[in-house]
Amino acid sequence: MPEGQYVTAWQHFEQLPGVSKAIAALNHAELRVLVVTNQRGIALGLYTAADVEHIHRQLQQQLAPHGAHIDGFYFCPHDKRECNCRKPLPGLFEQAQSDFPEINPATSVIIGDSLSDIEFGLNLKMQTIFIDGTENQKPGVEKARELSNHRFSTMPEAVEFLLESR
């Protein structure tokens, strides 16, 4: 969505081409797939945590026919500067780590399309991959390109790179 607009319901969610197969490839490689997302719209009263959880359940259903799944979803419902879980701060990783103690930032990779995604990864000393081909990119795209370890136009390209470089 363009900056300042939010996915408030499943009918507004659009999965990018090839993402299901890319996630399935990660699953088949026995890599943990986690989603960490800022959901400021909750703090703004535009939708609820239950709405976000519904979207996550629908996404799992959409992934299943492709043999794909997300291992965990973690979201920050707060407004800016209210918490430790809003990316680029580390709270969402810490939440995920409490559920999956084996994960480690040094062996983790973040694939994202925003500056906060890339800064999140860098703050945790993760490898970072910036997806540069999405429409309606948020402010900070130039800095995200510069800071990221790798850049690809699509998630499938990023996943192919990750799997080939293992």
Secondary structure by P-SEA (a helix, b strand, c coil): cccccccccccccccccaaaaaaaaaaaabbbbbbbbbccccccccccaaaaaaaaaaaaaaaccccccccbbbbbccccccccccccccaaaaaaaaaccccccccbbbbbccaaaaaaaaaaccbbbbbccccccccaaaaaaaacccccccaaaaaaaaaaac
